Every structure is written in structure tokens, then in C-alpha cells.
């Protein structure tokens, strides 16, 4: 890091081998075993142990670019800014199928207006941001009492909601606050992650509607319903059948176009991955909406 005034706090489930830590570190390192807790609870434990004014949070499958802190901290010169979220890109050393997963996330056909999380976008204010690359004032976290949730994923959605709606503070996205985020490889790990994301987002439509009841989140489910109902109706009405087949053809053309952007070596897995991502998200989003409670709240 090209910014030296910081400390590192590691929150493993249990004790870790000291041989994994630097023999001589340039910055203080604290290891605080927490037991098998979800990320939100782990981070809550670290709030009062942290000595700095800013809490800079990353996940265990994430690592920062050398200018991460320097670039992110510039944003806190504005007292109304409570938190900063940054870009998380796929690292060059990831496997081919991990890169395919990262490419899928970075496509507008999949992430829509949220592609700035995976590919550089303009600096802007946001109301929801993932905590794999998230910096927040310690005073804000203490005022809110931390994440205060067992949700995972989704602990960040709850926190951002309280920052922006309860405290009326701002969260800014800065693409220069960059980290590298190892992806879940296609197909099963990637789709398992998508299922978890969409299950929680569907549930949050009821639980946290202020930031989750957005049309964009409903689109994959609408697509799934259209595929099923459209196929049924097309069996009995010839004009509808033509329109239905035509619309599916247009969709596949779009998938084809965006798959080509991945290059010839990833064209096929990315194309299949786009379709499976849409279907998985749509199905589990509906499941989240009809769920009375998620397991974290039992």
C-alpha cells in the first residue's frame, strides 16, 4: 500500500498459524478469532477494536490495489459522506472459468445499471453497495450499532439503508478505490452465488422496500414467467406463437452479441452462463418473495 497510516484486523473463525503472518509487518496486525460467525457479526466485533477513524472493509477473497486507501480517503473530506464503495474487478490470475463469471457480472445484459461495480463507471452517489469494498466512518458505525444482522449476503443492503435513509448521509462510489475480487467459477459456484443474491433481494423487497423494491430486480423473474406462460399460450394461439418465438430469438441474439465481447475462448461458457444467470436469479427472486422468513432470522 502507498498509504501507511493504517492497521489490519483479521477476523478468522478460529486461531490461525502465526507463520501465515509477516515476520516483520510495516503496519500493526490484529488477529481476533470470532468463532463461526457471518461477516456482519464479525465486523461488528471489530468496530471498537479499530483505532482509526475510517473502517475499510474487504472480504477474504478480495485484495486491494496499492492506491486503494489513498484514493478512497479523499472522498471523506466532505463531512456529509459517510461511506465510500469502490470498483471490484476480476484479478488477472483467476482461472478461465472465474474470468467468465467476472465477465458475466460486468455485462449490462446481466447487471444493468449496476455494471459500475464490476467495470469502471463515473463517480456517483449510490444508495446500496456491496461490502467487499466498502469504507465507512467509525463514528457512523458506532451510532448505528454496526451491521446488527445475521443476513449474508444482504448485511450491506441493511447497513446502506440505515446510512442513507435513517441518518440521511451519503454513500459515494469511486472507481479509483479499486480492489481485485476473486470470482466463483462457472457454472455451479457462480450460480449458487447468484441464487443466494437473488433469494435475499427477493426477500428484501418485503423487508427493506425502500432500496430493494426496484423494477430492475423484478426483470429476471418477469422473464422466467414470460417463458413459462408464453410457451403455454403459444400452444393454442398461432399469432402468439410467432411473437413468442420471435422474442426468444431476439433474446438469444442479444446473448450472442454480448458473448462475443468475452472473446472466442470464453464465448460458449459466457453465453450459457448469461442465460443460466437470468433463469437462476428469476427463480430464486420469486422464492425470496414468497418466503416467510430466511434461515438467518430463524
C-alpha positions in Angstrom: 0.0 0.0 0.0 1.2 3.5 -0.7 -0.7 4.8 2.3 1.0 3.9 5.6 -1.3 5.2 8.4 -3.5 2.1 8.9 -3.8 -1.2 10.8 -5.0 -4.6 9.7 -7.6 -6.5 11.6 -8.2 -10.2 10.6 -11.3 -11.9 11.9 -10.9 -15.7 11.3 -13.3 -18.3 12.8 -10.5 -19.7 15.0 -6.8 -19.2 15.7 -4.6 -19.0 12.7 -1.0 -20.1 12.3 1.4 -17.2 13.0 3.5 -18.5 10.2 0.9 -17.1 7.8 1.6 -13.6 9.1 4.5 -11.4 8.1 7.6 -11.8 10.3 8.1 -8.0 10.3 5.0 -6.1 9.2 5.1 -2.4 8.3 1.7 -1.9 9.9 0.1 -3.3 13.1 -1.8 -6.6 12.6 -4.5 -7.8 15.0 -6.0 -11.3 14.8 -9.3 -11.6 16.5 -10.8 -15.1 16.3 -14.6 -14.8 16.4 -16.0 -18.3 16.1 -18.1 -19.3 13.1 -20.0 -16.0 12.6 -21.3 -14.4 9.4 -19.4 -11.4 8.0 -21.7 -8.8 9.5 -21.3 -10.1 13.0 -17.6 -10.5 12.6 -17.2 -6.9 11.5 -19.4 -5.7 14.4 -16.9 -7.2 16.8 -14.0 -5.3 15.2 -15.6 -1.8 15.3 -14.5 -0.9 18.9 -11.1 -2.6 18.4 -10.2 -0.5 15.4 -8.2 2.6 16.3 -8.7 4.5 13.1 -11.5 7.0 12.1 -12.3 5.1 8.9 -13.2 1.3 8.8 -12.0 -0.1 5.4 -13.8 -3.4 4.8 -12.8 -6.2 2.3 -13.8 -9.8 2.0 -11.4 -12.8 2.4 -11.5 -13.3 -1.4 -10.5 -9.7 -2.1 -7.3 -7.8 -2.2 -6.6 -4.1 -2.8 -4.6 -2.2 -5.4 -1.8 -0.3 -3.8 -3.5 3.1 -4.1 -6.9 1.8 -2.7 -6.8 3.7 0.6 -5.2 6.9 -0.8 -7.9 7.2 -3.5 -10.8 6.2 -1.3 -9.9 8.5 1.7 -10.0 11.7 -0.5 -13.8 11.4 -0.5 -14.1 11.8 3.2 -13.1 15.4 3.0 -16.9 16.0 2.6 -18.5 15.6 6.1 -21.8 14.5 4.5 -20.2 11.5 3.0 -20.5 8.6 5.5 -19.2 5.8 3.3 -17.3 5.0 0.1 -17.7 2.0 -2.2 -15.3 1.1 -4.9 -14.7 -0.9 -8.0 -14.1 -4.7 -7.7 -12.6 -6.3 -10.8 -11.6 -9.8 -11.6 -7.9 -10.4 -10.9 -5.7 -11.4 -13.8 -4.6 -14.6 -12.1 -8.1 -16.1 -11.8 -8.9 -19.2 -13.8 -10.6 -19.1 -17.2 -14.0 -20.0 -15.7 -13.6 -17.5 -12.9 -12.9 -14.8 -15.5 -16.0 -16.0 -17.4 -18.0 -15.4 -14.2 -16.5 -11.9 -13.8 -17.3 -11.1 -17.4 -20.9 -12.1 -16.9 -21.2 -9.7 -14.0 -19.7 -6.9 -16.0 -22.2 -7.1 -18.9 -25.1 -4.7 -19.0 -27.4 -7.5 -20.1 -26.8 -9.1 -16.7 -26.0 -6.3 -14.2 -27.9 -3.4 -16.0 -27.2 -0.1 -14.4 -25.0 -1.7 -11.7 -22.2 -2.6 -14.0 -20.1 0.2 -12.4 -19.5 -2.3 -9.6 -17.5 -4.5 -12.0 -16.2 -2.2 -14.7 -15.1 1.4 -14.2 -18.0 3.9 -14.1 -18.4 7.6 -13.2 -18.0 8.7 -9.6 -21.6 9.0 -8.2 -23.7 8.8 -5.2 -25.4 5.4 -4.5 -27.9 4.0 -2.0 -26.8 0.4 -1.9 -23.3 -1.1 -2.2 -21.6 -4.5 -1.6 -19.3 -4.7 1.4 -16.5 -6.5 -0.4 -15.0 -3.0 -1.0 -16.6 -0.6 1.5 -15.1 2.2 3.7 -17.2 3.8 6.4 -16.7 6.3 9.2 -16.2 4.6 12.5 -18.5 7.2 14.2 -21.3 6.2 11.8 -21.0 2.5 12.6 -20.9 3.2 16.3 -24.0 5.4 16.0 -25.9 2.7 14.1 -24.5 -0.1 16.4 -22.8 -1.8 13.4 -24.4 -4.1 10.9 -26.7 -5.7 13.6 -27.8 -8.5 11.4 -27.3 -12.2 10.6 -28.2 -11.6 6.9 -25.5 -12.7 4.5 -25.5 -11.7 1.8 -27.5 -8.6 2.4 -25.9 -7.2 5.5 -24.5 -4.4 3.4 -28.0 -3.6 2.0 -29.3 -3.2 5.5 -26.4 -1.0 6.5 -26.6 1.2 3.5 -30.3 1.7 4.0 -29.7 2.9 7.6 -26.9 5.3 6.4 -28.9 6.9 3.6 -32.5 6.8 5.0 -32.1 6.9 8.8 -29.1 9.1 9.1 -29.6 11.0 5.8 -25.9 10.6 5.0 -24.3 10.0 1.6 -22.5 7.0 0.1 -20.3 7.7 -2.9 -19.0 5.2 -5.5 -15.4 6.0 -6.5 -13.9 3.8 -9.3 -10.4 4.7 -8.2 -10.9 2.9 -4.9 -10.2 -0.4 -6.6 -9.9 -3.9 -5.3 -9.5 -7.3 -7.0 -12.2 -9.8 -6.3 -11.8 -13.5 -7.0 -14.9 -14.8 -8.7 -16.9 -18.0 -8.2 -16.1 -20.2 -11.2 -18.8 -21.2 -13.7 -21.0 -23.0 -13.5 -22.2 -24.3 -10.2 -20.3 -22.0 -7.8 -21.3 -18.9 -9.8 -25.0 -20.0 -10.0 -25.0 -20.8 -6.3 -23.9 -17.3 -5.5 -26.5 -15.8 -7.9 -29.2 -17.9 -6.2 -28.1 -16.5 -2.8 -28.1 -12.9 -4.0 -31.5 -13.2 -5.6 -33.1 -15.1 -2.8 -32.1 -12.3 -0.4 -33.0 -9.5 -2.8 -36.5 -11.0 -3.3 -37.0 -11.2 0.4 -35.7 -7.7 0.9 -38.4 -6.4 -1.4 -40.7 -7.1 1.6 -38.2 -6.4 4.3 -36.3 -3.4 3.0 -38.6 -2.0 0.2 -37.0 1.5 0.2 -34.0 0.3 -1.7 -35.0 -3.2 -2.9 -38.4 -2.6 -4.4 -36.9 -1.6 -7.8 -38.2 -2.6 -11.2 -34.7 -3.7 -12.3 -34.7 -6.5 -9.7 -38.0 -7.9 -11.0 -36.9 -8.2 -14.6 -35.3 -11.7 -14.5 -38.4 -13.1 -12.7 -40.7 -11.5 -15.3 -38.5 -13.2 -18.0 -39.0 -16.6 -16.3 -42.7 -16.1 -16.0 -42.9 -15.0 -19.6 -41.0 -18.1 -20.8 -43.4 -20.4 -19.0 -46.7 -18.6 -19.6 -45.7 -17.6 -23.2 -44.9 -21.2 -24.1 -48.3 -22.4 -22.7 -50.3 -19.7 -24.6 -48.3 -20.2 -27.8 -49.5 -23.8 -27.9 -53.1 -22.7 -28.6 -52.8 -19.4 -30.5 -50.7 -19.3 -33.7 -50.2 -15.5 -33.8 -48.9 -15.6 -30.2 -46.6 -18.4 -31.1 -44.9 -16.3 -33.8 -44.5 -13.4 -31.5 -43.2 -15.7 -28.7 -40.6 -17.4 -30.9 -39.5 -14.1 -32.3 -39.0 -12.6 -28.9 -36.9 -15.6 -27.8 -34.9 -15.3 -31.0 -34.2 -11.6 -30.2 -33.1 -12.5 -26.7 -30.7 -15.2 -28.0 -29.3 -12.7 -30.5 -28.5 -10.3 -27.6 -26.9 -13.1 -25.7 -24.8 -13.9 -28.7 -23.7 -10.3 -29.2 -22.6 -9.9 -25.6 -21.0 -13.3 -25.5 -18.7 -12.3 -28.4 -17.4 -9.5 -26.2 -15.9 -12.2 -24.0 -13.6 -13.4 -26.8 -13.6 -16.7 -28.6 -12.1 -18.7 -25.7 -15.0 -17.7 -23.4 -17.8 -17.3 -26.0 -19.6 -20.5 -25.2 -19.4 -20.6 -21.4 -20.3 -16.9 -21.1 -23.3 -17.3 -23.4 -24.6 -20.3 -21.5 -23.7 -18.5 -18.2 -25.8 -15.4 -19.1 -28.9 -17.5 -19.8 -28.5 -19.6 -16.6 -27.8 -16.4 -14.6 -31.1 -14.9 -15.7 -33.1 -18.0 -15.0 -31.5 -18.7 -11.6 -31.9 -15.1 -10.5 -35.5 -15.0 -11.6 -36.5 -18.3 -9.9 -34.8 -17.5 -6.6 -36.0 -13.9 -6.5 -39.6 -15.3 -6.6 -38.6 -17.8 -3.9 -37.3 -15.0 -1.7 -40.6 -13.0 -2.2 -42.8 -15.9 -1.1 -40.5 -16.9 1.9 -42.0 -16.0 5.3 -38.5 -15.9 6.8 -35.0 -16.6 5.7 -32.8 -19.0 7.7 -30.8 -16.2 9.2 -33.9 -14.9 11.0 -35.0 -18.2 12.5 
